[in-house]
């Protein structure tokens, strides 16, 4: 902060109108005439001059009186807080902090002046007030000169950043196009999957029907054999029963039937005893044993294995791939 002790003839420039170099957005009425900064906790004296509360107290402590720093009017000890000025000053200061960051609104934080110069000795930007006396003898150039030099130095970085941004944009556009393409891939692949499994289902249904039909044919064949064998046994039983009845007769009836019955009985007894037909029952083991494995082997005979699966995502657009990704066709 510059010295608070002011001579009377030093006060004239503080009340002068703003020059062309002053910040065009800055209201001079918001500047404290002691520290030349935006008011902080402004208070007013009886002469209606306003100052920062702390700056006024420091000025009075150095002056050893309580006169107004501007008009030297003797003021009472009671000072009034200027709430209206406080609101205006805080609003302006907030606008300065939150305003756009373009060059027209960049101001010196110490003097609230436009920054239009650059000190090469200290490598920092300054306003025209900073030149005197802080930068006397230093090399000062217009702010545009170091800005252009720095821009030139950063041009390769800017070019690289622009290229990187274009690459990001290209990828973003690619991702955007991928969303409907993903749906198309899903619909097509789902259709092919269902077609493949429909063929497998058809094969399994046909295989199921064929094996059930074979089971039924075996059952019908063996049923007919059993019925035929049963009929033969019934005929033999009837013959044996008739011979047995003849052999149990008495008297003349026995004598007349004995010779015939003896011949028939010996003919029947000369054969072997009746036996149960071998394999008369269904061969369940033949139909159920390793059924899944035997069906799988048969299914394997109807399918083909390709050691190479082509990737449609990396294939050139002019190439055409088969549905199983095993063959490629050139136009």
Order of alpha helices (4+ residues) and beta strands (2+ residues): beta-beta-alpha-beta-alpha-beta-beta-beta-alpha-alpha-alpha-alpha-beta-beta
